[in-house]
Amino acid sequence: QYQLWALIDGKPKDLGVFDVNDEKVILKMSNTEKAEAFAITIEQKGGNPSPTLEKMQSMGKTRQSL
């Protein structure tokens, strides 16, 4: 599964998991207003409490952190 993360105050925050076969994905997220970046990793089914950095697929900084 893919897992979405927010980087807030330098620490990763789990935002939920989704499958590659999902046509439409809606993840209910808690407040990410202070997020410095977002990332997607591949994790075991159900997700992990912390990201597996070797399996990072994408990462992007937010406009406020540029």
N, C-alpha and C positions, 0 to 999 in steps of 0.2 A: 504494500500500500504506500501511497504517497502521504507525507505528513507536512502540514503547513506550520511555519514558525514565524513569530515576530521577535525581533531583537529589541528589547526594551531595557534601558540602562545597562547595556552590554551583556544582558543575559537572555538566552532563548526562552520563549514562552510558547507552549503548545497551543495551536489554534484549531487542531482537528486533523482527521485523516480522510482520504478519499481514494477510490479505486480508479485505475487507468481506463476501465471500460465504462465509467459513468459518463453519460452524455451531458448531463447538467449537474453541476455541483453547487450546493448552497451550504456554507458553513456558518453556523451561528457563532460569532466571535464576541469575546468580552472586549472591553475598551482597548483599542490599539492606537489611541491618539498620540501617545508618546513613542511609538515605534520608530526606530532608527532605520530598520531594514526588515524585509520579509524574505523567507527562504523556503524551499521545498526540498525534502529529502525522501529517499526510499527507505522504509522501515518495515519491520515485521508486522504481520497482520494485527491490528489493534493499536499500533503506534508504540513509541518509546517515550520515557519521561525526559530524555535529552536526545538531541539530534546526533545521528551518525554522520559526521562531517565527511567521511570518505565517500558517502553516497549522496552528497548534495547535488541536486540537479539544476537548481537555479537560485540566485540571490540578487536582490535589488535594493538599493538604498531608497529611502523616502525623500521627497523633495526637501523636507526640513533638515535632513542630515547632509545634504550636498554642500 
